Amino acid sequence: MTESEALGFINERIDILKEIFQSDNIDYQKALEVSAKALEKQIPKKPTKDKYVPELDFCPECGTEVTNCNYCPHCGQNTDWSE
């Protein structure tokens, strides 16, 4: 199972919990949401380019400037530097 598949599975379970239990399993639901958010940051995303200064790269999640690093120093998003 890939990270993306696992994230999809977790998000499906969150939706099921919201529908079935509404407010009974809030702690379980929150734990799944935190897990999904953490897992999503592990899936590499390409940095965004500045449209005026193309040499600058920014985290696709939080907008912090990143310079050829594996993870954003601010939010921890995994960055994909492949062409």
C-alpha positions as CSV (number, residue, x, y, z in Angstrom):
1,M,0.0,0.0,0.0
2,T,1.4,3.4,-0.9
3,E,1.2,6.5,1.2
4,S,-1.4,8.0,-1.0
5,E,-3.6,4.8,-0.8
6,A,-3.2,4.7,3.0
7,L,-4.2,8.4,3.1
8,G,-7.3,7.6,1.0
9,F,-8.2,4.7,3.3
10,I,-7.9,6.9,6.5
11,N,-10.0,9.7,4.9
12,E,-12.7,7.2,4.0
13,R,-12.8,6.0,7.6
14,I,-13.0,9.6,8.9
15,D,-16.1,10.2,6.7
16,I,-17.7,6.9,7.9
17,L,-17.1,8.0,11.5
18,K,-18.7,11.4,10.9
19,E,-21.8,9.8,9.3
20,I,-22.3,7.0,11.8
21,F,-21.2,8.3,15.2
22,Q,-21.5,12.1,14.7
23,S,-20.1,13.1,18.2
24,D,-19.6,9.8,20.0
25,N,-16.1,8.9,18.8
26,I,-14.6,12.4,18.6
27,D,-11.2,11.3,20.0
28,Y,-10.9,8.4,17.5
29,Q,-12.0,10.7,14.7
30,K,-9.5,13.4,15.7
31,A,-6.7,10.8,16.0
32,L,-7.4,9.7,12.4
33,E,-7.5,13.3,11.2
34,V,-4.1,14.0,12.8
35,S,-2.7,10.8,11.3
36,A,-4.0,11.7,7.9
37,K,-2.5,15.1,8.1
38,A,0.9,13.7,9.1
39,L,0.8,11.1,6.4
40,E,-0.1,13.7,3.8
41,K,3.0,15.6,4.6
42,Q,5.1,12.5,3.8
43,I,3.8,12.4,0.3
44,P,6.4,14.5,-1.7
45,K,5.0,17.6,-3.5
46,K,6.8,19.9,-5.9
47,P,7.7,23.3,-4.6
48,T,5.9,26.2,-6.2
49,K,7.9,28.8,-8.2
50,D,7.7,32.6,-7.7
51,K,6.3,34.0,-10.9
52,Y,8.5,37.1,-10.7
53,V,11.7,35.5,-9.4
54,P,11.8,31.9,-10.8
55,E,14.9,31.1,-8.8
56,L,12.8,31.1,-5.6
57,D,10.9,28.0,-4.5
58,F,8.2,27.8,-1.9
59,C,6.5,25.1,0.1
60,P,3.3,24.0,-1.7
61,E,1.6,23.7,1.7
62,C,2.6,26.7,3.8
63,G,4.4,29.0,1.3
64,T,7.7,29.1,3.2
65,E,10.7,29.6,1.0
66,V,12.5,26.3,0.6
67,T,16.0,25.8,-1.0
68,N,16.7,22.3,-2.2
69,C,15.8,20.6,1.2
70,N,13.9,17.4,1.6
71,Y,11.4,18.8,4.0
72,C,10.0,22.3,4.6
73,P,11.6,23.7,7.7
74,H,8.3,25.4,8.8
75,C,5.6,22.7,8.3
76,G,7.5,19.5,7.5
77,Q,6.0,18.9,4.0
78,N,8.2,16.5,2.0
79,T,9.4,18.2,-1.1
80,D,10.0,16.6,-4.5
81,W,12.9,18.2,-6.4
82,S,12.8,15.7,-9.3
83,E,12.4,17.2,-12.8
